[in-house]
């Protein structure tokens, strides 16, 4: 029997949690029998769990539930079983498990994280990786990081790509940047506000854009210390040229994607990067960092920038916004590129892995 760590259902639908949610939805569509194990608490409204088989088990929350209560409950489950964690390391004490390591940013750039966070993951990641049956990750880049930094045999690691939720697809006759929402000319950023997303460099670049009609729309959470310094940088930008939209629904996000002049993703470090693919599905041309994982995801369908080069970012934004032919070329290339990634294919790949190790 397949059990899935359902801790993500009590968290916001972002990044790694979307990976788990979309794979579970694809399994339901495929008819795969599995049970989601959830800690006590309220499931977030952003998840449609009407077709999921859910068991609320144990006590506690967060790491306490995952490392103590969940493995105790799972040990009492009879028969052949495996526990799959799509968003996290899962419980160390459970041996019949498959874990997911999306990236190793805390090792590559420890200064981005608090001391308790760094210590926890530096301790738990190697231990959970060593005791798991298999490790899932989301790109060949992340696989190489796991092999190099954790000394894990590559044969134990399976790459399962992210993809785009079907609700983000926009009919091709809508992919023309009609700006139906606001009537404004804007470039879009979709991400949490943290150091790896490189907002400081982006904002410095945006101040160099001469087109004063062009606005910067930012979608994503702002609840961390780093966002305070980012807000200070915004003092150099007229308030009518930048909009902090916070968290929005997926249906709203689709419209923001579809009506943007361009989407930009200047991250310094990623394991994969779903937002560029979402933008491509909505027919929006993309600008992304020239880091290996984004090159792996976007191929030749994006305009690339050096993430720490302010002038390069400003130059590429100006180029894409002003060059209609280039925008159309990237729009078409992106729409084709994102079709290479499928939640159905990724779900099938995990199923095949589970059947192979039984």
N, C-alpha and C positions, 0 to 999 in steps of 0.2 A: 504493500500500500504506500502511496506517495503522500507525504505530509509536507505542507509548505509553511514556513515561518511567516505568520501574518502580522507581525509587529508593525509593518509599514501601513496597515489600514488605519492606524491611529495617528498617522502623520500626514502632512500636506503632500499633495500629488506633484512632486518635483523630481527631476533627475532620476536617481536610482529607484525611487518608489514607482515611477512610471514604468520602468523596466519590469518590475515585479507584477504590477497590475496588468500590463498589456500581455505578458506571457500567460498569466492566469486566465485572462479573457480568451486568449487564443486556445488554451487547453479546453476550456468549456465548449468553444465552438467545435473543436476536434473530437469532443466526447471523452476526453481523458478523465479518469476517476482520480480525484485527489481531495484532500481535506486541508483547509486553512486553519492553522492553530493561532488563536489570537489571545492577547492578554486582556484582562478585565479593563473596561473603559468604553468610551463612545467612538464608534467608527466614524471617520470623517465623511461629511456629506458629499464630497467630491468623488467618492467611490460608489459605483453601482454594484452592490453585492447580492442582488436578488437571485442570481443563478449560481452563487458560490455555496459550497458546503462548508460551513464555518463551525468550529468548536472553540468556545471560550474556555480556557484552561488555566489552572494555576493561580498565582497571586503575584502581587508586585507589578512593577512596570519597568520600562526601559531595560537597562543592562541587568538589573536584578531579576526580572522575569526571564530574560533570554538566557542568562548564564546559570540560574539556579532553579527556578520554577519550571520552565519549559523542559529542560532535560530530565527532571524528576518525573514529570508527567509522561514524557515520551518513553521513558524506560519501562513504564507499566503497560504500554500498548503491546498487545500480543501479535504474533505472526511476523512475516517478512515486511520490512518497513524501511523507509529512507526519509530523512528530513532535508528538505531543500530550502536554503536561504538565498533569495534572489537579491536582497539589498544589503546583506551584512555577513559577518563572519559566522553567525550562528553560535550555538552553545559549544563550548570547548569540551564539556564532559560527554557529549554525544559522539559516538564513533561512526554510526551509520548516517553520515551526512554529506551533503554537497554544499559548498559555500560559494559565495561570489565576492570577488575582489575587483571593484570597478576601476580603481587606480591606486597608486601609492604616493599621492601628493604629500601626505604627512611625512614621508621619508625624503622625497625629492626636495621639498620646500618646508621644512619644519617650522620656520619662522612665521608661517601663516596661521599657525594653530596654537591654542593655549597649551600650557605645560601639562595639565591633566589629560587633555585629549591626546597629546603626543605620547605620553607615557602609557596610556591605556592601549593604544593601537600598536605601539612598538612592542609591547608585551604580548598582546593577544593575536596579532596577525600571523607571526611565524608559528605560534603554537597551533592555532586553528588550521592553518594551511598544512601543517605537518600531519595533523590527525584527521583530515577530511579524506573522503574517498576520491573526490575529484574537486577541481577548482574551476569555476566559470569566470570568464572575464569578457570585456566588451570590445576589445580590439587586439590586433596583433601587437600594437605598441604596448598595451598594458600587459600582454602575455610576456613580452620580452623584459619588461620591468620586473614582473614577478619572478621570472627565472633568474634575473641578474641580482636583484636586491634580496630575495629570500632563498636563493639557491634551490629552487624547486625544479624538478625534472619537467621539461616541456610536455612530455607525454601525459602528465597528470592534469594539464590545463587545457580547457576547451574554450575557444572563442565563440561567443554567442552575441551577435550584433544587435544593437538597438535598431529601431525602425520608427516609422511615423504612424500615429494613430489615424484610423480611417476618417475621423471627423475633421482632420486638418486638410483633407483634399478639397481643392477648389476647382470647379469646372474650368477648362481652358479658356472659355470665353469671358471668365471673370478675372483671369490673370493679367490684367492690363493696368494695375495701379490706378484705379478710378477714384481713390480717396473718398469713398462714400461715407466713411465715419465722421471725419472732421473737416473735410475740404482742405486740409493742410498738406503741405509737402514735408515729409519727414523720413528720417532713417530710424530704424527700430533696433533696440537692444532687448534681448530676453535672457535674463539670468539673475541669480542671487547676487547680492552685493558683497563680494568677498575678494581678497587680494588676487586670487588666481584669475579672476575675470578681467582684471586689468582696466578698471574704470578710470583710474587716475590718468593713464596715458591717453585713453579715448577722449576724455574731457579736455585735456590739453590740446589734442588734435582738433577737436571740434571748435575751439576758440579761433583756430586759424582759417576756418572755412569762410570764404568771402560772401557766399550766397546767404544773405540775411533772411531770406524766406524759408530756408531749410531749418527744420526743427529736429530735435532729438527726443524720441519717445523711449522711456525705459520701463519695462515690465519686469517685476520680480520683487522678492522680499527685501527689506532694508534693515532687518532687526539684528544688527551686530555693531560692534565698536568701529569697525572699519568704515561703515557708512557715514560716520560723523566727519571724518577727514574728506570723504568724497563730497559731502554737502558743502564743505568749505571751498572746494575747488569750483563748485557751481556758482560761487559769488562772482566769478570772472565771466559768467555767461548771463546775458539778459534773461530774466525770468520767463519771458514769453517765448523763448527759443528752446526750453527744455521742460519736459513734462515727466514727472514721476507718477506712474500709473499704479504702482503697487501690484498686488496679486489680482489677476482677472480670471474669469471663467475661460474654459477652452473655446467656447463659441465666440467670445469677445476676442480672444487671442488670435483666432483664425482670421477675423476681420482686420485686426491690426497688421498681421502679416501680409494679407492680400492687398492692402491698400498702401503699404509702405513703398517709397521709392527704392529703398535698399534695406537689407538687414546686415548688421555688422556684429561680429563675434571675435573680439581681439584677445582671447584667452591666452594666458601664459602656459597653463598646464591643463590637460584634459585626459580623461580615459577614452572618451568617445566624442560626445557633443551632439545631442539630439536637436537643439534649436535650428542649426543650419539646415537640416533635412526638413524640418517643419516649414521653414521659410520656402524652401524649394518646392515643397508640395503645394504651397499656396501661390506659386508662380512669382516669387520675389527673388531678385538677384542678390547674391550674398558676397560679403567681404569677410574673410576669416584669417586667423593667424596662420603663418606658414610652419606651424609645429607638426611633427609627424602624425599624431592621431587625427588631426583635422585634414591633413593631406590624404590620409587613408580613407576617411569618410567622404570627403568632398571631391576627390579626384581632380578633374580638369573643369569642374563646373562652378568654381568660385574664383574670385579675385583675391590674391593672397597679399598679406602685409607682414612686415616684421613687427611683432607685437610691442616692442619697446622703442620703436622709432616713430616719434610723434609726427615728423614731417612726412614719412611714408604713409602713415594712416590718413593724414589730412589730404595728401595728394590723391590717394586711391578713392577716398570718399568723393572728392570733387570730380574726379574723372568719371566715376560710375554714375553720379547724379546728372552730369552734363552730357554724357554720351549715350544717346538713345539706342544706337545700334549695339553697343556693348551690353547695355541692360537687357535688350531682347535676346542677344546671344546667350548670356548667362542664365536668363530666365528659362529658355528652352533646354539648355544643358542641365540645369538644376532639376527641372521637372523629370527629365529622363533619369538622372543620377539617383534620385531618391527612391525610384521604383526598384532599384537593385537591393533594397533593404525591406524585409518583410517580417512582421511579427509571427505570421504563420510559419514561415521557414525557420525562424529562430526557435519557436515552440516545438516544432518537429525535431530540430537538432537536439534539444534537451531531452525529449522523449526517447530518441534513439540512444542517447547516452545512458539514460536510466535503464532501458531494456538491456543494454550491453553489459552493464555492471551487476545486474541481478545475479 
